[in-house]
Amino acid sequence: MPGFVRKILIFITGYAWLILLAGPGLAGLAIWSQWKADGDHAYTAREQLQTVAGTVTGASEVTVKRKRRSTKQYYEITVKPDAGGEERKLRIAHSTPKDIVGGIIDEKITALYDSSDSDIVYEVVTGGKAVIGYDDTRKRMQAEAASTAQSFSGAGIWVLAVVLTLLGAGGVWSNRKLRRADELAAA
């Protein structure tokens, strides 16, 4: 094999470790998404949520555009706490009807939210009535996790993970053999 071809193949197979990592990474993602969908891992327990009581001073619809044409939409409300202090910006799922979000502007509310997960609102109570219920939010989050798990649970994902692992291992092995051959040719 000519030296320049060997150098090109050494360069190409030098990145095989990335493919080797992608296989187990894909399998790990499938296992994690299934774990999150099973049981109560998709949402935060009511006892672990933070509470804010105050007046909603504003609401807006936010659209975040990401690469690869995916977008994420949600509502963002601004709550001025009754106890004083800094205003809180809380996120409400976009599946919530717009009239509910618009109806709580300038209203006194008590909201349960998860500060460890982008300040996502689980429950909003105004006038003693739950406008957004904790159980509805919990069911929505479980359904989203189940949908994600279903998309990663197919046999095709597992086959792809195995193929990527084998290709990566073969590439790493080939790279070592080519480097050894190159060292012997140079000596």
N, CA, C and O of each residue as an XYZ file, in Angstrom:
748
protein
N       0.855     -1.171      0.000
C       0.000      0.000      0.000
C       0.903      1.237      0.000
O       1.829      1.333      0.805
N       0.631      2.181     -0.903
C       1.443      3.403     -0.952
C       1.341      4.189      0.360
O       0.324      4.132      1.052
N       2.390      4.909      0.684
C       2.468      5.644      1.942
C       1.400      6.710      2.101
O       0.868      6.888      3.197
N       1.069      7.435      1.014
C       0.071      8.497      1.139
C      -1.325      7.928      1.396
O      -2.123      8.548      2.100
N      -1.627      6.756      0.834
C      -2.928      6.113      1.083
C      -2.997      5.673      2.541
O      -4.029      5.811      3.199
N      -1.856      5.131      3.044
C      -1.811      4.704      4.439
C      -2.039      5.903      5.361
O      -2.768      5.796      6.347
N      -1.421      7.040      5.048
C      -1.580      8.256      5.862
C      -3.042      8.725      5.868
O      -3.564      9.134      6.904
N      -3.685      8.661      4.719
C      -5.102      9.052      4.631
C      -5.957      8.118      5.474
O      -6.835      8.570      6.209
N      -5.703      6.810      5.370
C      -6.482      5.848      6.162
C      -6.215      6.001      7.654
O      -7.125      5.830      8.465
N      -4.975      6.321      8.027
C      -4.668      6.568      9.443
C      -5.450      7.779      9.936
O      -5.995      7.770     11.040
N      -5.501      8.821      9.106
C      -6.259     10.012      9.479
C      -7.746      9.701      9.648
O      -8.362     10.119     10.629
N      -8.315      8.974      8.700
C      -9.756      8.658      8.744
C     -10.078      7.761      9.934
O     -11.027      8.026     10.671
N      -9.293      6.700     10.125
C      -9.588      5.777     11.233
C      -9.204      6.363     12.584
O      -9.568      5.808     13.621
N      -8.478      7.473     12.589
C      -8.137      8.142     13.840
C      -9.353      8.673     14.562
O      -9.299      8.914     15.768
N     -10.446      8.861     13.853
C     -11.688      9.350     14.464
C     -12.679      8.220     14.770
O     -13.831      8.479     15.117
N     -12.233      6.991     14.642
C     -13.117      5.848     14.895
C     -13.557      5.771     16.347
O     -14.611      5.205     16.640
N     -12.776      6.325     17.259
C     -13.159      6.279     18.669
C     -14.447      7.057     18.922
O     -15.186      6.742     19.855
N     -14.723      8.071     18.100
C     -15.983      8.804     18.235
C     -17.175      7.891     17.918
O     -18.198      7.921     18.602
N     -17.017      7.087     16.875
C     -18.077      6.143     16.507
C     -18.192      5.066     17.575
O     -19.288      4.606     17.896
N     -17.042      4.668     18.123
C     -17.048      3.668     19.191
C     -17.808      4.178     20.415
O     -18.491      3.396     21.076
N     -17.706      5.449     20.725
C     -18.447      6.032     21.847
C     -19.926      6.247     21.522
O     -20.770      6.194     22.417
N     -20.240      6.487     20.261
C     -21.625      6.760     19.866
C     -22.535      5.555     20.072
O     -23.699      5.719     20.436
N     -22.024      4.347     19.844
C     -22.842      3.143     20.009
C     -23.348      2.960     21.431
O     -24.560      2.902     21.640
N     -22.445      2.865     22.429
C     -22.915      2.753     23.820
C     -23.683      3.998     24.276
O     -24.584      3.905     25.109
N     -23.322      5.160     23.726
C     -24.056      6.378     24.082
C     -25.506      6.309     23.637
O     -26.403      6.722     24.373
N     -25.741      5.799     22.454
C     -27.101      5.640     21.943
C     -27.876      4.615     22.767
O     -29.051      4.816     23.075
N     -27.211      3.518     23.118
C     -27.859      2.513     23.969
C     -28.175      3.102     25.345
O     -29.242      2.844     25.903
N     -27.258      3.883     25.883
C     -27.495      4.535     27.177
C     -28.656      5.510     27.120
O     -29.438      5.603     28.066
N     -28.774      6.237     26.016
C     -29.894      7.168     25.842
C     -31.221      6.419     25.797
O     -32.214      6.878     26.361
N     -31.239      5.281     25.137
C     -32.464      4.471     25.082
C     -32.834      3.948     26.461
O     -34.006      3.960     26.839
N     -31.839      3.488     27.215
C     -32.102      2.982     28.565
C     -32.566      4.101     29.472
O     -33.506      3.914     30.245
N     -31.924      5.275     29.397
C     -32.304      6.409     30.238
C     -33.723      6.888     29.931
O     -34.489      7.176     30.851
N     -34.079      6.976     28.655
C     -35.429      7.453     28.309
C     -36.492      6.460     28.778
O     -37.583      6.864     29.180
N     -36.181      5.173     28.728
C     -37.133      4.174     29.230
C     -37.255      4.261     30.754
O     -38.352      4.136     31.299
N     -36.130      4.473     31.439
C     -36.154      4.616     32.897
C     -36.979      5.838     33.295
O     -37.750      5.788     34.254
N     -36.813      6.933     32.555
C     -37.542      8.163     32.870
C     -39.042      7.975     32.658
O     -39.848      8.524     33.409
N     -39.414      7.209     31.647
C     -40.840      6.994     31.352
C     -41.480      6.049     32.368
O     -42.668      6.173     32.664
N     -40.709      5.111     32.899
C     -41.247      4.173     33.887
C     -41.335      4.856     35.245
O     -40.464      5.641     35.617
N     -42.378      4.552     35.964
C     -42.508      5.073     37.318
C     -42.761      6.563     37.344
O     -43.454      7.117     36.491
N     -42.179      7.199     38.351
C     -42.444      8.621     38.562
C     -41.191      9.477     38.338
O     -40.985     10.459     39.051
N     -40.368      9.124     37.372
C     -39.142      9.866     37.106
C     -39.343     11.034     36.145
O     -38.455     11.876     36.011
N     -40.475     11.099     35.486
C     -40.698     12.123     34.462
C     -41.107     13.464     35.056
O     -41.069     14.478     34.360
N     -41.490     13.489     36.300
C     -41.967     14.726     36.909
C     -41.405     14.846     38.323
O     -40.849     13.894     38.871
N     -41.560     16.020     38.893
C     -41.078     16.277     40.246
C     -42.241     16.123     41.225
O     -43.357     16.569     40.957
N     -41.965     15.491     42.355
C     -42.998     15.295     43.378
C     -43.441     16.638     43.942
O     -42.651     17.579     44.022
N     -44.689     16.718     44.325
C     -45.272     17.953     44.849
C     -44.458     18.506     46.027
O     -44.312     19.721     46.163
N     -43.934     17.622     46.868
C     -43.195     18.063     48.064
C     -41.871     18.741     47.711
O     -41.338     19.505     48.515
N     -41.344     18.475     46.536
C     -40.057     19.034     46.139
C     -40.187     20.329     45.329
O     -39.178     20.910     44.929
N     -41.397     20.774     45.090
C     -41.612     21.981     44.299
C     -41.548     23.226     45.177
O     -41.822     23.167     46.376
N     -41.182     24.357     44.564
C     -41.160     25.631     45.258
C     -42.494     26.340     45.034
O     -43.198     26.081     44.058
N     -42.819     27.228     45.949
C     -44.080     27.961     45.874
C     -43.782     29.453     45.788
O     -42.888     29.964     46.463
N     -44.541     30.135     44.950
C     -44.485     31.589     44.903
C     -45.929     32.094     44.894
O     -46.775     31.594     44.151
N     -46.186     33.085     45.727
C     -47.503     33.717     45.768
C     -47.302     35.183     45.396
O     -46.442     35.868     45.950
N     -48.109     35.647     44.453
C     -47.961     37.024     44.018
C     -48.909     37.368     42.897
O     -49.862     36.641     42.617
N     -48.630     38.494     42.256
C     -49.465     38.994     41.170
C     -48.746     38.788     39.849
O     -47.553     39.067     39.726
N     -49.481     38.300     38.867
C     -48.918     38.120     37.530
C     -48.919     39.481     36.849
O     -49.970     40.082     36.626
N     -47.712     39.956     36.521
C     -47.594     41.278     35.907
C     -47.501     41.227     34.387
O     -47.637     42.252     33.720
N     -47.272     40.043     33.842
C     -47.181     39.939     32.394
C     -47.076     38.493     31.944
O     -46.717     37.603     32.715
N     -47.398     38.284     30.681
C     -47.294     36.951     30.093
C     -46.895     37.104     28.639
O     -47.259     38.072     27.972
N     -46.142     36.128     28.164
C     -45.731     36.167     26.766
C     -45.601     34.746     26.236
O     -45.436     33.786     26.988
N     -45.681     34.652     24.925
C     -45.489     33.368     24.252
C     -44.070     33.365     23.702
O     -43.690     34.262     22.950
N     -43.279     32.347     24.080
C     -41.873     32.285     23.700
C     -41.672     31.135     22.707
O     -42.152     30.021     22.916
N     -40.962     31.432     21.639
C     -40.594     30.421     20.664
C     -39.081     30.410     20.553
O     -38.465     31.419     20.210
N     -38.487     29.264     20.846
C     -37.045     29.099     20.768
C     -36.750     28.252     19.537
O     -37.157     27.093     19.453
N     -36.039     28.845     18.586
C     -35.676     28.107     17.374
C     -34.279     27.551     17.554
O     -33.347     28.262     17.931
N     -34.157     26.276     17.280
C     -32.873     25.604     17.416
C     -32.402     25.154     16.048
O     -33.122     25.259     15.055
N     -31.198     24.658     16.019
C     -30.675     24.111     14.768
C     -31.502     22.896     14.381
O     -32.227     22.336     15.204
N     -31.390     22.508     13.160
C     -32.098     21.342     12.611
C     -33.615     21.527     12.636
O     -34.362     20.561     12.790
N     -34.050     22.737     12.487
C     -35.465     23.085     12.304
C     -36.380     22.729     13.466
O     -37.598     22.712     13.286
N     -35.852     22.446     14.640
C     -36.738     22.141     15.764
C     -37.022     23.426     16.539
O     -36.148     24.277     16.701
N     -38.221     23.545     16.998
C     -38.598     24.703     17.791
C     -39.245     24.232     19.085
O     -39.823     23.148     19.159
N     -39.131     25.071     20.088
C     -39.760     24.796     21.376
C     -40.571     26.022     21.741
O     -40.079     27.150     21.692
N     -41.816     25.787     22.105
C     -42.687     26.896     22.463
C     -43.208     26.701     23.885
O     -43.465     25.579     24.320
N     -43.356     27.803     24.589
C     -43.942     27.793     25.922
C     -44.415     29.205     26.252
O     -44.057     30.172     25.579
N     -45.217     29.302     27.289
C     -45.647     30.599     27.786
C     -44.761     30.963     28.969
O     -44.335     30.095     29.730
N     -44.492     32.243     29.112
C     -43.692     32.702     30.235
C     -44.478     33.788     30.963
O     -44.862     34.797     30.371
N     -44.708     33.566     32.249
C     -45.409     34.570     33.045
C     -44.419     35.203     34.024
O     -43.477     34.560     34.488
N     -44.657     36.460     34.320
C     -43.840     37.179     35.289
C     -44.678     37.383     36.546
O     -45.766     37.957     36.494
N     -44.157     36.905     37.676
C     -44.883     36.985     38.942
C     -44.120     37.888     39.895
O     -42.938     37.674     40.165
N     -44.817     38.907     40.404
C     -44.242     39.784     41.424
C     -44.685     39.238     42.781
O     -45.871     39.290     43.108
N     -43.738     38.710     43.579
C     -44.105     38.085     44.851
C     -44.747     39.064     45.831
O     -44.358     40.229     45.904
N     -45.738     38.577     46.586
C     -46.399     39.388     47.612
C     -45.422     39.765     48.716
O     -45.529     40.840     49.306
N     -44.477     38.885     48.992
C     -43.509     39.120     50.065
C     -42.421     40.103     49.644
O     -41.518     40.404     50.424
N     -42.504     40.595     48.436
C     -41.481     41.500     47.919
C     -40.336     40.711     47.307
O     -40.336     39.480     47.302
N     -39.395     41.423     46.811
C     -38.253     40.762     46.199
C     -38.334     40.808     44.681
O     -39.165     41.500     44.092
N     -37.450     40.051     44.084
C     -37.304     40.045     42.635
C     -38.446     39.293     41.952
O     -38.928     38.279     42.458
N     -38.870     39.808     40.792
C     -39.914     39.137     40.014
C     -39.397     37.801     39.505
O     -38.216     37.670     39.183
N     -40.279     36.806     39.432
C     -39.936     35.468     38.946
C     -40.552     35.277     37.569
O     -41.708     35.634     37.344
N     -39.787     34.720     36.662
C     -40.311     34.346     35.350
C     -40.514     32.838     35.376
O     -39.567     32.078     35.580
N     -41.744     32.417     35.169
C     -42.103     31.005     35.225
C     -42.584     30.544     33.852
O     -43.193     31.308     33.102
N     -42.301     29.288     33.540
C     -42.698     28.711     32.252
C     -43.953     27.865     32.411
O     -44.099     27.100     33.364
N     -44.854     28.027     31.445
C     -46.072     27.228     31.389
C     -46.065     26.493     30.049
O     -45.695     27.062     29.022
N     -46.473     25.239     30.066
C     -46.473     24.425     28.844
C     -47.330     25.070     27.762
O     -48.372     25.662     28.042
N     -46.873     24.943     26.527
C     -47.582     25.544     25.400
C     -48.918     24.850     25.133
O     -49.785     25.409     24.462
N     -49.083     23.642     25.652
C     -50.352     22.927     25.469
C     -51.472     23.524     26.323
O     -52.639     23.178     26.137
N     -51.131     24.410     27.251
C     -52.131     25.095     28.060
C     -52.879     26.090     27.177
O     -52.248     26.839     26.431
N     -54.216     26.113     27.244
C     -54.973     27.065     26.410
C     -54.552     28.514     26.656
O     -54.316     28.926     27.792
N     -54.466     29.263     25.580
C     -54.012     30.652     25.649
C     -54.911     31.515     26.526
O     -54.431     32.429     27.196
N     -56.222     31.229     26.526
C     -57.135     32.047     27.342
C     -56.904     31.833     28.839
O     -57.166     32.739     29.631
N     -56.427     30.676     29.236
C     -56.102     30.449     30.652
C     -54.893     31.283     31.049
O     -54.884     31.920     32.102
N     -53.873     31.274     30.196
C     -52.672     32.061     30.482
C     -53.015     33.554     30.470
O     -52.577     34.297     31.349
N     -53.782     33.986     29.497
C     -54.181     35.390     29.434
C     -55.096     35.797     30.570
O     -55.101     36.957     30.982
N     -55.869     34.853     31.077
C     -56.817     35.156     32.150
C     -56.185     35.369     33.512
O     -56.832     35.914     34.407
N     -54.926     34.951     33.696
C     -54.306     35.130     35.010
C     -53.461     36.401     35.098
O     -52.881     36.690     36.144
N     -53.391     37.164     33.997
C     -52.658     38.434     34.043
C     -53.380     39.378     35.000
O     -54.607     39.475     34.969
N     -52.635     40.064     35.838
C     -53.116     40.993     36.865
C     -53.919     40.295     37.964
O     -54.654     40.953     38.701
N     -53.790     38.991     38.081
C     -54.473     38.227     39.131
C     -53.453     37.803     40.189
O     -52.266     37.637     39.905
N     -53.948     37.634     41.414
C     -53.115     37.080     42.481
C     -53.150     35.567     42.348
O     -54.220     34.963     42.283
N     -51.965     34.961     42.308
C     -51.876     33.514     42.137
C     -50.939     32.914     43.175
O     -50.145     33.607     43.812
N     -51.059     31.618     43.317
C     -50.077     30.822     44.033
C     -49.644     29.740     43.050
O     -50.474     28.983     42.547
N     -48.355     29.670     42.781
C     -47.853     28.734     41.774
C     -46.842     27.779     42.392
O     -46.003     28.171     43.203
N     -46.944     26.521     41.990
C     -45.936     25.518     42.319
C     -45.066     25.358     41.085
O     -45.578     25.138     39.987
N     -43.737     25.469     41.258
C     -42.839     25.367     40.116
C     -41.566     24.623     40.518
O     -41.242     24.494     41.699
N     -40.865     24.147     39.512
C     -39.628     23.401     39.723
C     -38.463     24.288     39.326
O     -38.213     24.491     38.138
N     -37.752     24.815     40.303
C     -36.633     25.717     40.007
C     -35.442     24.970     39.412
O     -34.585     25.588     38.780
N     -35.374     23.665     39.602
C     -34.261     22.898     39.045
C     -34.505     22.502     37.588
O     -33.607     21.966     36.937
N     -35.697     22.758     37.075
C     -36.029     22.397     35.700
C     -36.622     23.598     34.973
O     -37.779     23.565     34.553
N     -35.842     24.645     34.828
C     -36.208     25.840     34.054
C     -37.464     26.540     34.569
O     -38.177     27.166     33.784
N     -37.750     26.450     35.857
C     -38.911     27.108     36.471
C     -40.231     26.718     35.797
O     -41.076     27.570     35.526
N     -40.392     25.432     35.535
C     -41.616     24.927     34.910
C     -42.739     24.920     35.951
O     -42.561     24.437     37.069
N     -43.886     25.459     35.566
C     -45.041     25.535     36.464
C     -45.791     24.210     36.452
O     -46.080     23.649     35.395
N     -46.098     23.723     37.649
C     -46.879     22.499     37.796
C     -48.330     22.808     38.176
O     -49.251     22.091     37.786
N     -48.516     23.878     38.938
C     -49.871     24.196     39.386
C     -49.995     25.704     39.578
O     -49.078     26.355     40.078
N     -51.147     26.250     39.172
C     -51.468     27.660     39.390
C     -52.848     27.719     40.019
O     -53.817     27.196     39.469
N     -52.929     28.366     41.184
C     -54.191     28.523     41.900
C     -54.483     30.008     41.991
O     -53.639     30.788     42.433
N     -55.684     30.403     41.571
C     -56.131     31.782     41.695
C     -57.554     31.778     42.224
O     -58.415     31.053     41.723
N     -57.788     32.584     43.227
C     -59.121     32.648     43.830
C     -59.553     31.325     44.450
O     -60.745     31.021     44.475
N     -58.617     30.542     44.946
C     -58.936     29.259     45.562
C     -59.235     28.139     44.574
O     -59.570     27.026     44.980
N     -59.118     28.422     43.293
C     -59.417     27.431     42.259
C     -58.166     27.146     41.443
O     -57.462     28.068     41.031
N     -57.890     25.865     41.209
C     -56.722     25.480     40.415
C     -57.010     25.722     38.936
O     -57.859     25.053     38.347
N     -56.307     26.671     38.344
C     -56.461     26.972     36.925
C     -55.634     25.977     36.104
O     -56.074     25.500     35.059
N     -54.443     25.677     36.592
C     -53.594     24.639     36.025
C     -53.359     23.652     37.156
O     -52.793     24.006     38.190
N     -53.793     22.416     36.958
C     -53.724     21.419     38.022
C     -52.428     20.617     38.001
O     -51.870     20.332     36.941
N     -51.962     20.261     39.193
C     -50.742     19.461     39.322
C     -50.899     18.111     38.633
O     -49.992     17.660     37.934
N     -52.055     17.461     38.828
C     -52.257     16.138     38.222
C     -52.247     16.194     36.697
O     -51.724     15.288     36.048
N     -52.818     17.248     36.123
C     -52.799     17.404     34.661
C     -51.365     17.573     34.146
O     -50.987     16.984     33.133
N     -50.578     18.377     34.852
C     -49.188     18.585     34.460
C     -48.400     17.298     34.585
O     -47.589     16.975     33.717
N     -48.633     16.559     35.661
C     -47.931     15.291     35.881
C     -48.251     14.308     34.756
O     -47.353     13.645     34.237
N     -49.526     14.212     34.378
C     -49.928     13.300     33.300
C     -49.316     13.712     31.964
O     -48.906     12.857     31.179
N     -49.253     15.024     31.702
C     -48.663     15.517     30.457
C     -47.181     15.178     30.409
O     -46.681     14.755     29.366
N     -46.472     15.353     31.510
C     -45.040     15.067     31.533
C     -44.770     13.566     31.400
O     -43.796     13.165     30.763
N     -45.619     12.751     31.991
C     -45.468     11.305     31.836
C     -45.718     10.893     30.390
O     -45.015     10.033     29.859
N     -46.709     11.500     29.754
C     -46.998     11.180     28.354
C     -45.840     11.596     27.446
O     -45.497     10.871     26.513
N     -45.236     12.756     27.711
C     -44.089     13.201     26.915
C     -42.908     12.250     27.092
O     -42.235     11.911     26.119
N     -42.652     11.819     28.325
C     -41.546     10.885     28.578
C     -41.807      9.537     27.914
O     -40.886      8.917     27.382
N     -43.066      9.081     27.945
C     -43.406      7.809     27.299
C     -43.232      7.906     25.785
O     -42.791      6.951     25.145
N     -43.575      9.052     25.218
C     -43.410      9.254     23.777
C     -41.931      9.234     23.392
O     -41.558      8.631     22.385
N     -41.103      9.881     24.180
C     -39.667      9.881     23.925
C     -39.101      8.475     24.061
O     -38.294      8.046     23.237
N     -39.521      7.758     25.096
C     -39.039      6.392     25.310
C     -39.454      5.485     24.162
O     -38.692      4.611     23.750
N     -40.656      5.690     23.647
C     -41.127      4.860     22.543
C     -40.293      5.103     21.288
O     -40.029      4.170     20.529
N     -39.879      6.343     21.065
C     -39.085      6.623     19.871
C     -37.671      6.041     19.978
O     -37.021      5.810     18.958
N     -37.194      5.803     21.203
C     -35.864      5.225     21.384
C     -35.895      3.741     21.719
O     -34.842      3.145     21.948
N     -37.070      3.132     21.752
C     -37.143      1.741     22.199
C     -37.189      0.727     21.063
O     -37.196     -0.477     21.318
N     -37.220      1.172     19.855
C     -37.329      0.247     18.728
C     -36.074     -0.589     18.536
O     -34.991     -0.232     18.999
N     -36.243     -1.690     17.855
C     -35.117     -2.586     17.576
C     -34.082     -1.902     16.690
O     -32.893     -2.211     16.767
N     -34.526     -0.982     15.858
C     -33.601     -0.275     14.973
C     -32.554      0.519     15.743
O     -31.398      0.589     15.325
N     -32.947      1.116     16.860
C     -31.999      1.876     17.680
C     -30.941      0.941     18.254
O     -29.755      1.268     18.264
N     -31.374     -0.220     18.731
C     -30.431     -1.179     19.316
C     -29.498     -1.753     18.245
O     -28.309     -1.946     18.497
N     -30.031     -2.023     17.067
C     -29.187     -2.516     15.973
C     -28.170     -1.448     15.585
O     -26.997     -1.754     15.373
N     -28.616     -0.199     15.492
C     -27.709      0.896     15.158
C     -26.620      1.048     16.225
O     -25.459      1.290     15.897
N     -26.991      0.909     17.488
C     -26.002      1.010     18.569
C     -24.953     -0.092     18.454
O     -23.764      0.168     18.636
N     -25.373     -1.301     18.156
C     -24.431     -2.413     18.005
C     -23.546     -2.198     16.782
O     -22.335     -2.411     16.849
N     -24.139     -1.776     15.664
C     -23.363     -1.547     14.441
C     -22.338     -0.438     14.664
O     -21.185     -0.575     14.255
N     -22.740      0.656     15.303
C     -21.802      1.744     15.570
C     -20.657      1.280     16.470
O     -19.501      1.642     16.251
N     -20.986      0.482     17.478
C     -19.947     -0.027     18.376
C     -18.962     -0.916     17.622
O     -17.750     -0.800     17.798
N     -19.488     -1.798     16.790
C     -18.601     -2.694     16.018
C     -17.769     -1.922     14.996
O     -16.581     -2.197     14.829
N     -18.387     -0.957     14.311
C     -17.636     -0.134     13.359
C     -16.539      0.661     14.063
O     -15.411      0.747     13.576
N     -16.874      1.226     15.187
C     -15.885      1.993     15.942
C     -14.738      1.124     16.424
O     -13.574      1.512     16.319
N     -15.062     -0.054     16.953
C     -14.011     -0.966     17.418
C     -13.135     -1.416     16.246
O     -11.914     -1.492     16.381
N     -13.746     -1.712     15.111
C     -12.988     -2.087     13.927
C     -12.101     -0.950     13.438
O     -10.971     -1.181     13.007
N     -12.601      0.257     13.501
C     -11.817      1.417     13.088
C     -10.629      1.660     14.000
O      -9.538      1.977     13.525
N     -10.829      1.516     15.317
C      -9.727      1.684     16.265
C      -8.674      0.601     16.035
O      -7.476      0.884     16.041
N      -9.119     -0.623     15.833
C      -8.192     -1.729     15.572
C      -7.422     -1.481     14.272
O      -6.206     -1.668     14.230
N      -8.121     -1.063     13.215
C      -7.480     -0.769     11.925
C      -6.471      0.366     12.060
O      -5.402      0.323     11.451
N      -6.801      1.363     12.842
C      -5.906      2.489     13.043
C      -4.600      2.026     13.683
O      -3.517      2.445     13.272
N      -4.706      1.171     14.678
C      -3.491      0.652     15.327
C      -2.641     -0.152     14.340
O      -1.421      0.007     14.289
N      -3.289     -1.010     13.563
C      -2.549     -1.823     12.574
C      -1.868     -0.918     11.538
O      -0.709     -1.137     11.183
N      -2.602      0.110     11.050
C      -2.026      1.010     10.043
C      -0.860      1.813     10.613
O       0.130      2.038      9.918
N      -0.965      2.242     11.855
C       0.131      3.000     12.488
C       1.369      2.125     12.647
O       2.491      2.576     12.416
N       1.157      0.867     13.046
C       2.273     -0.073     13.183
C       2.955     -0.288     11.818
O       4.181     -0.278     11.714
N       2.140     -0.479     10.795
C       2.684     -0.678      9.445
C       3.428      0.568      8.967
O       4.447      0.454      8.286
N       2.936      1.739      9.313
C       3.581      2.983      8.930
C       4.913      3.150      9.653
O       5.884      3.624      9.062
N       4.965      2.767     10.918
C       6.222      2.850     11.679
C       7.261      1.879     11.104
O       8.440      2.217     11.001
N       6.816      0.673     10.729
C       7.739     -0.299     10.144
C       8.252      0.163      8.772
O       9.415     -0.061      8.437
N       7.394      0.801      7.991
C       7.795      1.298      6.673
C       8.754      2.468      6.795
O       9.623      2.658      5.944
N       8.596      3.251      7.850
C       9.472      4.420      8.054
C      10.835      3.990      8.595
O      11.820      4.705      8.411
N      10.907      2.822      9.264
C      12.180      2.393      9.867
C      13.129      1.762      8.895
O      14.228      1.361      9.277
